[in-house]
Amino acid sequence: MNKEIILTGITPSGTPHLGNYAGAIRPAIENSKRDNVSCFYFLSDYHALIKNQDPELLKQSTREIAATWIALGLDTDKAIFYRQSDIREIPELTWILTCMTAKGLMNRAHAYKAKVAENEEKRSKDPDKGITMGLFCYPVLMAADILMFSANKIPVGKDQIQHIEMARDIAARFNHHYGEILTLPEPLVSDDSAILKGLDGRKMSKSYNNTIPLFGPEKKLRKMIMKIKTDSSEPGEPKETKDNTLFDIYKAFATPDQVEEIRKRYAEGIAWGEMKQILFDCINDHLAEPRKRYNELMKHPGDIEEILVKGAQKARAISGPFLDKIRRAVGLVPIR
């Protein structure tokens, strides 16, 4: 039985937060433990260049995210964990695929259309103002990331399905011209992935500046949790668990029995201050050991680098021969 190949890209665009862990990191690490899958996880630093032109910030974020995944238990002997820019075959495949990609397909990309719409709302004379070719063409780079490793399952949110559809379109057009070489990927959308709200009740997101950092100091974690917005209901008044930020975050970290106990406490009218303290204790206990590992890794960046280099070597053992196959198919001389 052939293994499923699951691939996930992680953009180094800031400090990881609780929402990243519950919605993406934890499910990915659980996936990597299955015997019937091969998992590829990469730090998409080429993608990060679209929005981040600060070299030090990019390096720091890449280091933080790599340390986060390792500290949370990713088995880098089993999963292939690498930095995108270490795979030199990726840019070449991106160019080959660019030559097969219709501009009209890129015109329909959500990120590009949103930026054009924003310019039109501002009555800009140039609808493409502020749009780089990186933003316009990034779906091709994403397709190269996926197609290079013949990934057939790509975990995404519902708002990202278009990216996988574009990769399929690009792969299908390539295969039509050069033969059945590229694997057409499928989106893997989970309805069970937790989407946590942030301090203000909106989705936890760096763009809203409402996140709770994953591995901040205990005092800072407690301070942030105490800032979470609640309603004005008094202690003793029954409280709704549905769409309640505190309850939803607690549910992402607590056991089923603990969740049911808190559900009862909500019906009994638990005070918000007490609930915030319970939430802090739960998260702090859950993250105590990973936090120690994370802090130790951040003190020894050479250990992180060693892991990423080993991951890149394993990835390139696949990408090198595969790119040679693609070069032969399109009429280029293999370089290996």
C-alpha positions in Angstrom: 0.0 0.0 0.0 1.4 3.4 -1.1 1.7 6.0 1.6 -0.2 9.3 1.4 2.2 12.2 1.0 1.1 15.2 3.1 2.8 18.5 2.7 2.4 21.7 4.8 4.2 25.0 4.4 4.7 27.3 7.4 5.3 31.0 6.6 7.8 32.6 9.0 5.8 35.8 9.5 6.0 36.4 13.2 6.0 34.7 16.6 3.8 31.6 16.8 0.6 32.0 18.9 -2.0 29.7 20.5 -4.2 29.8 17.4 -1.3 28.5 15.3 -0.9 25.6 17.7 -4.5 24.6 18.0 -5.4 25.1 14.3 -2.3 23.9 12.4 0.7 22.8 14.4 -0.9 20.2 16.7 -2.9 18.5 13.9 0.1 18.4 11.7 2.3 16.8 14.3 -0.4 14.2 15.0 -0.6 13.5 11.2 3.2 12.8 11.2 2.8 10.0 13.8 0.6 7.9 11.4 2.3 4.9 9.8 0.5 5.2 6.5 1.8 8.7 5.6 4.9 10.5 4.6 5.0 14.1 5.9 6.9 17.1 4.5 6.9 20.3 6.6 8.8 23.3 5.4 9.5 26.9 6.4 8.3 28.9 3.4 10.9 31.7 3.7 10.6 32.5 -0.1 6.9 33.2 0.4 7.7 35.4 3.4 9.8 37.7 1.2 6.5 38.9 -0.4 5.6 40.9 2.7 8.8 40.9 4.8 11.9 42.7 3.6 13.6 42.8 7.0 16.4 40.2 6.9 16.8 40.0 10.7 13.1 39.7 11.3 12.9 36.9 8.7 15.8 35.0 10.2 14.4 35.4 13.8 10.9 34.3 12.8 12.3 31.3 10.9 14.3 30.3 14.0 11.3 30.7 16.3 8.9 28.7 14.2 11.4 25.9 13.7 12.1 25.8 17.4 8.3 25.8 18.1 7.6 22.7 16.0 10.5 20.8 17.4 9.7 21.7 21.0 6.1 20.6 20.5 7.2 17.1 19.6 7.7 16.9 15.8 9.8 13.8 15.1 12.2 15.1 12.5 13.6 11.6 12.0 10.2 10.5 10.7 8.9 13.7 9.1 11.0 15.7 6.6 11.4 19.2 8.1 13.3 21.7 6.0 13.7 25.3 5.0 12.2 26.1 1.6 15.2 28.2 0.5 17.6 25.2 1.1 15.9 23.3 -1.7 17.6 24.9 -4.8 15.4 22.8 -7.1 12.3 24.8 -6.0 13.1 28.1 -7.9 14.0 26.2 -11.1 10.7 24.2 -11.0 8.9 27.4 -10.3 10.3 28.9 -13.5 9.4 25.8 -15.6 5.9 25.9 -14.2 5.6 29.6 -14.8 6.2 29.0 -18.5 3.2 26.7 -18.5 0.9 28.9 -16.4 -1.8 31.1 -18.0 -1.8 34.7 -16.8 -5.6 34.5 -16.7 -5.3 31.9 -13.9 -3.1 34.2 -11.9 -5.6 37.1 -12.4 -8.1 35.0 -10.5 -6.0 34.5 -7.4 -7.8 35.8 -4.3 -4.8 37.7 -2.9 -4.2 39.5 -6.1 -7.9 40.3 -6.7 -8.2 41.6 -3.1 -5.3 44.0 -3.6 -6.7 45.3 -6.9 -10.1 45.8 -5.2 -8.4 47.7 -2.4 -6.7 50.0 -4.9 -10.0 50.6 -6.7 -11.7 51.5 -3.4 -9.0 54.1 -2.8 -9.6 55.4 -6.4 -6.0 54.7 -7.3 -5.2 55.5 -11.0 -3.1 52.3 -11.0 -5.1 49.2 -10.0 -1.8 47.3 -9.6 -0.3 49.9 -7.2 1.9 48.2 -4.6 1.5 44.7 -6.2 4.8 42.9 -6.8 5.4 40.0 -9.1 6.0 38.0 -5.9 2.4 38.6 -4.8 1.1 38.0 -8.4 3.0 34.8 -9.0 3.2 33.2 -5.6 0.6 30.5 -6.5 3.2 29.2 -9.0 5.8 29.0 -6.3 3.3 27.3 -4.0 2.5 24.8 -6.8 6.3 24.0 -7.1 6.5 23.4 -3.4 3.7 20.8 -3.7 4.5 19.2 -7.0 8.2 18.8 -6.3 7.5 16.1 -3.7 4.4 14.5 -5.4 2.3 15.5 -2.5 -1.3 14.2 -2.8 -2.9 15.7 0.3 -2.5 19.3 1.4 -4.0 20.4 4.7 -5.6 23.8 4.2 -8.4 26.0 5.5 -11.5 26.5 3.3 -10.2 29.9 2.3 -7.1 28.3 0.8 -8.6 25.6 -1.4 -8.1 27.8 -4.4 -4.3 27.4 -4.0 -4.6 23.7 -4.4 -7.0 24.0 -7.3 -4.4 26.2 -9.1 -1.7 23.7 -8.4 -3.9 21.0 -10.0 -4.6 23.2 -13.0 -0.8 23.9 -13.5 0.1 20.2 -13.1 -2.6 19.1 -15.5 -1.5 21.5 -18.2 2.2 20.4 -17.7 1.2 16.7 -17.9 -0.9 17.3 -21.1 2.3 18.7 -22.8 5.0 16.4 -21.3 3.4 13.3 -20.0 2.0 12.1 -16.7 4.9 13.3 -14.5 3.3 15.5 -11.9 0.9 14.3 -9.2 -2.4 16.3 -8.9 -2.8 17.2 -5.3 -6.1 17.3 -3.3 -7.0 19.7 -0.5 -7.3 18.1 3.0 -9.9 20.3 4.8 -10.7 19.4 8.4 -13.9 20.6 10.0 -12.4 19.6 13.4 -9.5 22.1 13.3 -9.8 24.6 16.1 -10.1 28.3 15.1 -9.5 30.3 18.2 -10.5 33.8 18.9 -8.1 36.4 20.2 -8.1 39.0 22.9 -10.8 41.1 21.2 -13.2 38.3 20.2 -12.1 38.2 16.6 -10.2 35.4 15.0 -6.7 35.2 16.6 -4.4 36.7 14.0 -1.2 38.7 13.8 -3.0 41.1 11.4 -5.5 42.0 14.2 -2.7 42.3 16.8 -4.9 40.2 19.1 -2.7 37.1 19.6 -1.4 35.2 22.7 2.2 34.1 22.1 2.7 30.4 22.5 5.9 30.4 24.5 5.9 33.8 26.3 6.9 33.9 30.0 4.3 32.7 32.5 3.6 36.2 33.8 3.0 37.5 30.3 0.8 34.6 29.4 -1.4 35.2 32.5 -1.5 39.0 31.8 -2.6 38.3 28.2 -5.3 35.9 29.3 -6.7 38.4 31.8 -7.1 40.9 28.9 -9.5 38.6 27.0 -12.7 40.4 26.3 -15.8 39.1 28.1 -19.5 40.2 28.5 -20.9 42.1 31.5 -22.6 39.1 33.1 -22.1 38.9 36.9 -20.8 36.0 39.0 -23.7 33.6 39.6 -25.4 34.4 36.3 -25.5 31.4 33.9 -23.2 31.9 31.0 -23.2 30.6 27.4 -20.4 28.4 26.2 -21.3 28.9 22.5 -19.0 31.4 20.8 -17.3 32.2 24.1 -13.6 33.0 23.7 -12.5 31.7 27.1 -14.4 28.4 26.7 -13.2 27.8 23.1 -9.6 28.3 24.0 -10.0 26.1 27.1 -11.6 23.4 25.0 -8.5 23.4 22.7 -6.2 22.5 25.6 -8.2 20.6 28.2 -9.3 17.0 28.4 -13.0 16.1 27.5 -13.7 15.5 31.2 -12.3 18.9 32.1 -14.4 20.6 29.4 -17.6 19.0 30.6 -16.8 20.1 34.2 -16.3 23.7 33.0 -19.5 23.5 30.9 -21.3 22.8 34.2 -19.5 25.7 35.9 -20.7 28.0 33.1 -24.3 27.0 33.7 -23.8 27.7 37.4 -22.5 31.2 36.7 -18.7 30.9 37.1 -17.0 34.4 37.5 -15.0 35.5 34.5 -12.0 36.2 36.7 -12.0 32.6 38.0 -12.5 31.2 34.5 -9.5 33.2 33.3 -7.3 31.8 36.1 -8.5 28.3 35.3 -7.7 28.9 31.6 -4.2 30.2 32.5 -3.5 27.2 34.7 -4.6 24.8 32.0 -2.5 26.3 29.2 0.5 26.9 31.4 0.5 23.2 32.5 0.1 22.1 28.9 2.9 24.2 27.6 5.4 24.0 30.5 7.6 21.3 29.1 7.5 22.4 25.5 8.3 26.0 26.7 11.5 24.6 28.4 12.5 22.8 25.2 11.8 25.9 23.1 13.8 28.2 25.3 16.7 25.8 25.3 16.6 25.5 21.5 16.5 29.3 21.1 19.7 29.5 23.2 21.4 27.0 20.8 20.4 28.1 17.3 23.1 25.8 15.9 21.0 22.8 17.0 18.0 24.2 15.1 20.2 24.7 12.0 21.6 21.2 12.2 18.0 19.8 12.2 17.0 21.9 9.2 20.2 21.0 7.2 19.5 17.3 7.8 15.9 17.8 6.7 17.1 19.6 3.5 19.5 16.8 2.7 16.6 14.3 2.9 14.4 16.5 0.8 17.0 17.1 -1.8 17.6 13.4 -2.2 14.0 13.4 -3.6 13.9 16.8 -5.4 17.2 16.5 -7.2 16.4 13.3 -9.2 12.8 14.5 -9.7 13.9 17.8 -11.2 16.3 15.9 -13.5 13.3 13.9 -14.8 11.4 17.1 -15.4 14.3 18.7 -17.2 14.5 15.7 -19.5 10.8 15.9 -20.2 10.9 19.6 -21.2 14.1 19.2 -23.3 16.7 20.6 -20.8 19.9 18.7 -20.0 19.9 17.1 -16.6 22.4 18.7 -14.3 23.1 15.8 -11.9 
